[in-house]
């Protein structure tokens, strides 16, 4: 096994206008915060080397390893609905690509690695807090079974970064199927660079959707595939109570992975209007708005692809509209299927969607914790005495009592045995999520006291979100009134 990265780069072979070649900026005193053993093994990396002085220097950006071709990618985007023709990696450097042990191509990116030509006046650095947040949440999402970028490692830089105040700096090593975004297509569309657009589309098809290359209309099939993956992804987000926080088009991955964990958060009490992001003043990216925003973003992708969809613009627009119309049915089918599973239903019947929506409405009206309500339903489904765990989460427990009578009637019609149902429900209703107050406590311990032990413990808990883990029962609890986190920040 090679001790360093075995690079197999392709994006850096594209025309120079796709990126800027730039090395990461060295830091003063790098030290390892964490390394992801599972992911390192998937990438066929030697853990001993990753933790060595040489490995940490690579992860910090102090050493460019053999075979690396560091680049900062160019892209554009719509940010809070407003077009921005020039964005790009302003604080990240893609050092190269590698193929994992399953034959999947992966980008290796250093986030917080210094200024690039796309920094727009920023310092290109990352503070320790946002690095910890992205590490914890992205790995929690992976453990929950949701497509996501991954965190390979986090390194403290020994330097300070200035935000609202001086903070310790860090670098995150992020792994992704690719870092190509809706905004990458917009970059060329804004410039009316059809050749660049076609080159990018052909590259994406070859890398992510190879079957499209054989189709009569490959670019329409590409759009079809991206729409389907995003519909499925956002349904998965809602089913675990995840709020991305800043769903700009430059934060939507073409591969269908969750990317860019800035002011992200998870629901505590269920409410579709929930917003945590401090920069989302109007609630554009609220929990319940995410499907609509995803479709809006995909419409921007479709607009960018119009020159490739057909020679006749009207024909191209009609084709794009037909593809986009498939988003809502695809999302609803995925979300409703997931909701049925969370309720313990293995079959589909008329009335199931209304039954699930009625529960969600009652949870909203009664300020019930989203994660624990659904987790405790598994206990209630296998033992009626388990109802107390759900009832105690409702301001008005009788509201749950009335609903549960209908639910039990529906369970009686389902083919699952009681034992099968409990196992199935516990496999889709997590007990542990990265709760906002717990992440903030971990960040405070690391930033203010240099104590990384809470980070290590929460990492361990979140790696098994569907297991009971009785020794860590406290991590399943919702926040007290004093612990509630009302706002999250992106840290740039």
BELDA-V518855 format. One record per backbone hydrogen bond with DSSP energy under -1.0 kcal/mol. NH is the residue of the N-H (numbers start at 1). CO is the residue of the C=O. E is the energy in kcal/mol with one decimal. If there is no record, write none. Layout:
# BELDA-V518855
nh=<NH | NH>
co=<CO | CO>
e=<E | E>
This chain:
# BELDA-V518855
nh=<8 | 13 | 14 | 18 | 19 | 20 | 25 | 29 | 31 | 33 | 34 | 36 | 40 | 41 | 42 | 43 | 44 | 45 | 50 | 51 | 52 | 56 | 57 | 58 | 59 | 60 | 62 | 63 | 68 | 69 | 71 | 72 | 74 | 76 | 77 | 79 | 82 | 84 | 87 | 89 | 90 | 93 | 94 | 95 | 96 | 98 | 100 | 101 | 103 | 106 | 107 | 108 | 109 | 110 | 111 | 112 | 114 | 119 | 122 | 128 | 131 | 132 | 133 | 134 | 135 | 136 | 137 | 138 | 139 | 140 | 141 | 142 | 143 | 144 | 145 | 146 | 149 | 150 | 152 | 154 | 155 | 156 | 157 | 161 | 163 | 167 | 169 | 170 | 171 | 172 | 173 | 174 | 175 | 176 | 182 | 183 | 185 | 186 | 187 | 189 | 190 | 192 | 193 | 194 | 197 | 198 | 199 | 200 | 201 | 202 | 203 | 204 | 205 | 206 | 207 | 208 | 209 | 212 | 213 | 214 | 215 | 221 | 222 | 223 | 224 | 225 | 226 | 227 | 228 | 229 | 230 | 231 | 232 | 233 | 234 | 235 | 236 | 237 | 238 | 239 | 240 | 242 | 243 | 248 | 249 | 251 | 252 | 254 | 258 | 262 | 265 | 267 | 270 | 274 | 278 | 280 | 281 | 286 | 287 | 288 | 289 | 290 | 293 | 294 | 295 | 296 | 297 | 298 | 299 | 300 | 301 | 302 | 303 | 304 | 305 | 308 | 309 | 316 | 317 | 318 | 319 | 320 | 321 | 322 | 323 | 324 | 325 | 326 | 327 | 330 | 331 | 332 | 333 | 334 | 335 | 336 | 337 | 338 | 339 | 340 | 341 | 342 | 343 | 344 | 345 | 352 | 355 | 356 | 357 | 358 | 359 | 360 | 361 | 362 | 363 | 364 | 365 | 366 | 367 | 368 | 370 | 373 | 374 | 375 | 376 | 377 | 378 | 380 | 381 | 382 | 383 | 386 | 387 | 389 | 391 | 392 | 393 | 394 | 399 | 401 | 402 | 403 | 404 | 405 | 407 | 408 | 409 | 410 | 411 | 412 | 413 | 414 | 421 | 422 | 423 | 424 | 425 | 426 | 427 | 428 | 429 | 431 | 432 | 435 | 439 | 440 | 441 | 442 | 443 | 444 | 445 | 446 | 447 | 448 | 449 | 451 | 456 | 457 | 458 | 459 | 460 | 461 | 462 | 464 | 467 | 472 | 473 | 475 | 476 | 484 | 488>
co=<97 | 10 | 11 | 15 | 16 | 72 | 113 | 157 | 156 | 154 | 154 | 152 | 36 | 37 | 38 | 39 | 41 | 40 | 46 | 47 | 49 | 52 | 53 | 54 | 55 | 56 | 57 | 57 | 65 | 95 | 94 | 20 | 18 | 183 | 84 | 82 | 79 | 77 | 75 | 73 | 88 | 110 | 71 | 108 | 108 | 106 | 104 | 42 | 100 | 98 | 176 | 96 | 174 | 93 | 172 | 91 | 124 | 116 | 119 | 168 | 127 | 128 | 129 | 130 | 131 | 132 | 133 | 134 | 135 | 136 | 137 | 138 | 139 | 140 | 142 | 141 | 258 | 175 | 173 | 34 | 171 | 31 | 169 | 167 | 165 | 161 | 159 | 126 | 155 | 111 | 153 | 109 | 150 | 107 | 252 | 249 | 181 | 182 | 183 | 185 | 186 | 189 | 188 | 192 | 193 | 194 | 195 | 196 | 197 | 198 | 199 | 200 | 201 | 202 | 203 | 204 | 204 | 209 | 210 | 211 | 212 | 217 | 218 | 219 | 220 | 221 | 222 | 223 | 224 | 225 | 226 | 227 | 228 | 229 | 230 | 231 | 232 | 233 | 234 | 235 | 236 | 237 | 265 | 246 | 78 | 248 | 249 | 180 | 147 | 260 | 243 | 241 | 368 | 271 | 488 | 277 | 279 | 283 | 274 | 272 | 286 | 287 | 289 | 290 | 291 | 292 | 293 | 294 | 295 | 296 | 297 | 298 | 299 | 300 | 301 | 305 | 305 | 312 | 313 | 314 | 315 | 316 | 317 | 318 | 319 | 320 | 321 | 323 | 324 | 326 | 327 | 328 | 329 | 330 | 331 | 332 | 333 | 334 | 335 | 336 | 337 | 338 | 339 | 341 | 340 | 349 | 351 | 352 | 353 | 354 | 355 | 356 | 357 | 358 | 359 | 360 | 361 | 362 | 364 | 363 | 268 | 369 | 370 | 371 | 372 | 373 | 375 | 376 | 377 | 378 | 379 | 383 | 384 | 386 | 387 | 388 | 390 | 391 | 396 | 397 | 398 | 399 | 400 | 401 | 403 | 404 | 405 | 406 | 407 | 408 | 410 | 411 | 417 | 418 | 419 | 420 | 421 | 422 | 423 | 425 | 425 | 465 | 465 | 433 | 435 | 436 | 437 | 438 | 439 | 440 | 441 | 442 | 443 | 444 | 445 | 445 | 452 | 453 | 454 | 455 | 456 | 457 | 458 | 461 | 464 | 469 | 470 | 472 | 473 | 480 | 276>
e=<-3.2 | -1.8 | -1.8 | -2.1 | -1.6 | -2.4 | -3.0 | -2.6 | -2.1 | -2.7 | -1.7 | -3.1 | -2.5 | -2.2 | -1.7 | -2.1 | -1.2 | -2.8 | -2.4 | -1.7 | -1.3 | -2.8 | -2.0 | -1.7 | -2.4 | -1.8 | -2.2 | -1.4 | -1.9 | -2.1 | -2.0 | -2.7 | -2.3 | -2.5 | -1.2 | -2.8 | -1.6 | -3.4 | -2.5 | -2.5 | -1.0 | -2.3 | -3.0 | -2.0 | -1.1 | -2.5 | -2.8 | -2.5 | -2.3 | -3.3 | -3.6 | -2.6 | -2.9 | -2.9 | -3.3 | -4.3 | -2.7 | -1.9 | -2.1 | -2.8 | -1.4 | -2.4 | -2.5 | -2.6 | -2.4 | -2.7 | -2.9 | -2.3 | -1.9 | -2.0 | -2.6 | -1.9 | -2.1 | -1.9 | -1.2 | -2.5 | -2.2 | -3.1 | -2.9 | -2.3 | -2.4 | -2.7 | -1.8 | -3.1 | -2.6 | -3.1 | -2.7 | -2.3 | -2.5 | -2.3 | -2.8 | -3.0 | -2.6 | -1.3 | -2.2 | -1.3 | -1.1 | -1.8 | -1.7 | -2.1 | -3.3 | -1.4 | -2.7 | -1.2 | -2.3 | -2.7 | -2.5 | -2.5 | -2.6 | -2.7 | -2.0 | -2.7 | -2.5 | -2.3 | -2.2 | -3.4 | -1.1 | -1.9 | -1.2 | -1.2 | -1.5 | -2.1 | -2.2 | -2.0 | -2.9 | -2.4 | -2.3 | -2.5 | -2.3 | -2.4 | -2.4 | -2.2 | -2.2 | -2.5 | -2.6 | -1.7 | -1.9 | -2.1 | -2.4 | -1.9 | -1.0 | -2.6 | -3.0 | -1.7 | -1.7 | -2.0 | -1.2 | -2.5 | -1.8 | -1.4 | -2.0 | -2.7 | -2.5 | -2.1 | -2.7 | -1.1 | -1.3 | -1.5 | -2.2 | -3.2 | -1.1 | -1.1 | -2.4 | -2.5 | -2.1 | -2.1 | -2.9 | -2.4 | -1.8 | -1.4 | -1.6 | -2.6 | -2.3 | -1.9 | -1.8 | -2.1 | -1.2 | -2.4 | -2.7 | -2.2 | -2.2 | -2.4 | -2.6 | -2.0 | -2.0 | -2.6 | -1.9 | -1.5 | -1.8 | -1.8 | -3.1 | -2.9 | -2.4 | -2.1 | -3.1 | -2.8 | -2.0 | -2.0 | -2.6 | -2.3 | -1.9 | -2.1 | -1.5 | -1.3 | -2.7 | -1.8 | -2.2 | -2.5 | -2.8 | -2.5 | -1.6 | -2.1 | -2.5 | -2.2 | -2.6 | -2.3 | -2.4 | -1.8 | -1.0 | -2.2 | -3.1 | -2.0 | -1.6 | -2.1 | -3.0 | -1.2 | -1.1 | -2.5 | -2.6 | -1.0 | -1.5 | -3.1 | -1.7 | -1.1 | -2.9 | -2.4 | -1.9 | -1.7 | -1.8 | -1.9 | -2.3 | -1.7 | -3.2 | -1.2 | -2.1 | -2.9 | -1.6 | -1.9 | -2.5 | -1.8 | -1.2 | -1.5 | -2.5 | -2.1 | -1.9 | -2.5 | -2.7 | -2.2 | -1.0 | -1.2 | -1.8 | -2.7 | -1.7 | -2.0 | -2.2 | -2.3 | -1.8 | -2.2 | -2.7 | -2.6 | -2.2 | -2.1 | -3.2 | -2.6 | -1.1 | -2.5 | -2.2 | -2.3 | -2.5 | -2.4 | -1.8 | -2.2 | -2.6 | -1.5 | -1.3 | -2.4 | -1.3 | -1.9 | -1.8 | -1.1 | -2.3>
